[in-house]
């Protein structure tokens, strides 16, 4: 049974699951249904274009800084150089149930100089398309043990993200020899992944 997390909560991942090294991080979201949904539905109507959300991982070193642009795993760079982080590929609409994008992490292969993995979701071309996370619902991040297909952690991002174009969903970070997960859920106004990357450089 998955543990449901609240914003700001931090939990042990490997300490309470000895031997765990491979995890699947699933991220999901749905476009707000047009036509219904009160104000938003009537405001955007049925002509709302698809909202293309993209999940990415920033592999940070000491002082929570990005050491190299190759340490960003996203739809344009699906695998980290060391092979520890792998992206499932781009989902252009967010329609349907379950994970929209998945990231596989082999914790045992993450280089020793990488201290934290930050999971980010941003809206592709948000400024030009005039889209923001107030137009998205049911956003979540979850961690699954792929060996058993059991969901371990689940965090619903339920804040009001109107006007925000990027979400810092969660973080995996080293704690001594173990790994922990933090439910972050912070919205920012970064207009692109490049802008997010610069804020960590």
C-alpha positions in Angstrom: 0.0 0.0 0.0 1.5 3.3 -1.1 2.2 6.0 1.6 0.3 9.2 0.7 2.5 12.2 1.3 1.7 15.8 2.3 3.6 18.8 0.9 6.9 19.2 2.7 6.9 15.6 4.1 10.2 13.7 3.9 10.4 9.9 4.1 13.1 7.2 4.1 13.1 5.3 0.9 16.0 2.8 1.1 16.3 2.5 4.9 12.8 1.1 5.2 13.2 -1.0 2.1 16.5 -2.8 2.4 18.0 -4.0 -0.9 15.9 -1.5 -3.0 18.1 0.0 -5.7 15.8 0.3 -8.8 12.8 2.6 -8.7 10.3 3.9 -11.1 9.2 7.6 -10.6 5.8 8.2 -12.3 4.5 11.6 -13.0 0.9 12.3 -14.1 -1.5 15.1 -14.9 -4.8 15.7 -16.7 -5.9 18.8 -18.7 -8.9 20.4 -17.0 -11.9 19.3 -19.0 -13.3 21.9 -21.2 -17.0 22.8 -21.1 -17.4 21.7 -17.5 -15.4 22.9 -14.5 -17.2 26.2 -14.0 -15.2 29.3 -14.7 -12.2 27.6 -16.2 -14.3 25.5 -18.5 -16.3 28.5 -19.8 -13.3 30.7 -20.0 -11.2 28.3 -22.2 -14.1 26.5 -23.9 -13.6 23.5 -26.1 -10.9 25.1 -28.2 -8.2 24.7 -25.5 -5.1 23.3 -27.3 -3.4 20.3 -25.8 -1.2 21.2 -22.9 2.2 19.5 -23.3 3.7 19.0 -19.9 7.3 17.7 -19.7 8.9 15.8 -16.8 12.6 16.3 -16.3 15.2 15.3 -13.7 18.1 17.6 -12.6 21.0 15.6 -11.1 22.6 18.0 -8.6 26.0 17.9 -7.0 27.3 19.7 -3.9 25.5 22.9 -2.8 22.5 21.7 -4.9 24.2 22.9 -8.1 24.1 21.4 -11.6 27.6 20.5 -12.6 27.0 19.8 -16.2 24.1 20.2 -18.7 24.4 16.5 -19.4 23.0 16.0 -15.9 19.6 17.1 -17.1 17.4 14.1 -18.2 14.4 15.1 -20.3 12.7 14.4 -23.6 15.7 15.7 -25.5 18.2 13.7 -23.4 16.5 10.5 -22.3 19.4 8.9 -20.4 22.1 10.2 -18.1 25.7 9.5 -19.2 26.2 7.0 -16.4 22.9 5.2 -17.2 21.5 5.7 -13.7 18.5 7.8 -14.8 16.4 7.0 -17.8 13.3 8.8 -19.2 10.4 7.0 -20.8 9.9 9.7 -23.5 7.5 12.6 -24.2 3.8 12.5 -23.7 2.2 15.3 -25.6 -1.3 15.5 -24.1 -1.6 14.1 -20.6 -4.8 12.3 -21.5 -5.7 9.0 -20.0 -5.2 7.4 -16.5 -2.0 6.5 -14.8 1.5 7.9 -15.3 2.0 10.3 -18.2 5.8 10.1 -18.1 8.1 7.7 -16.2 11.6 8.0 -15.1 13.6 4.9 -14.1 16.4 5.4 -11.5 19.0 2.9 -10.5 20.1 4.4 -7.2 23.1 2.1 -7.0 24.5 3.6 -10.2 24.0 7.3 -9.3 27.5 8.7 -9.2 28.9 9.6 -5.7 29.2 13.3 -6.7 25.4 13.5 -7.3 23.6 14.3 -4.1 20.1 15.1 -5.2 17.7 14.3 -8.0 15.0 17.0 -8.6 11.9 16.1 -10.5 10.4 19.0 -12.4 7.3 19.3 -14.6 7.0 22.3 -16.9 4.6 23.3 -19.7 6.2 23.3 -23.1 6.0 26.7 -24.9 3.9 28.0 -22.1 4.3 31.7 -22.8 3.5 31.5 -26.5 0.5 29.2 -25.8 -0.6 31.2 -22.8 -0.9 28.1 -20.7 -0.3 27.5 -17.0 -0.8 24.9 -14.3 -4.2 26.3 -13.4 -5.3 24.5 -16.6 -4.0 21.1 -15.2 -5.6 18.9 -12.6 -4.8 15.6 -10.8 -1.1 16.2 -10.9 1.0 13.7 -8.9 4.4 12.1 -8.4 4.7 8.5 -7.2 7.5 6.0 -6.6 7.0 2.4 -7.6 9.2 -0.7 -6.9 9.4 -2.1 -10.5 10.5 -5.5 -9.2 7.1 -6.0 -7.5 5.1 -3.3 -9.4 4.0 -2.0 -5.9 3.5 1.7 -5.5 5.5 2.8 -2.4 4.9 6.6 -2.2 2.3 8.9 -3.8 2.1 12.7 -3.6 -0.9 14.6 -5.1 0.1 18.2 -6.0 -3.1 19.9 -4.9 -2.1 23.5 -4.4 -3.5 26.3 -6.6 -0.9 26.6 -9.3 -2.8 29.2 -11.4 -0.3 31.3 -13.3 2.6 28.9 -12.6 4.4 27.4 -15.6 6.7 25.0 -13.8 6.3 22.6 -10.8 9.1 21.3 -8.6 7.3 18.0 -7.8 9.7 16.2 -5.5 13.3 15.4 -4.7 15.3 12.2 -4.1 18.4 13.0 -2.0 21.2 11.2 -0.2 21.1 11.0 3.6 24.3 9.3 4.6 24.3 6.0 2.8 20.5 6.0 2.3 18.1 7.8 0.0 15.1 9.9 1.1 12.3 11.4 -0.8 10.8 14.9 -0.2 7.4 16.0 -1.4 8.1 19.6 -2.6 5.1 20.8 -4.7 6.4 24.3 -5.4 5.2 26.2 -8.5 7.5 28.7 -10.2 7.2 31.1 -13.2 10.1 29.5 -15.1 9.1 29.8 -18.8 11.2 26.9 -20.0 13.4 24.0 -18.8 16.4 26.1 -19.8 15.3 28.7 -17.3 14.9 26.1 -14.6 18.4 24.7 -15.4 19.9 28.2 -15.1 18.4 28.6 -11.6 20.4 25.6 -10.5 23.7 26.4 -12.4 
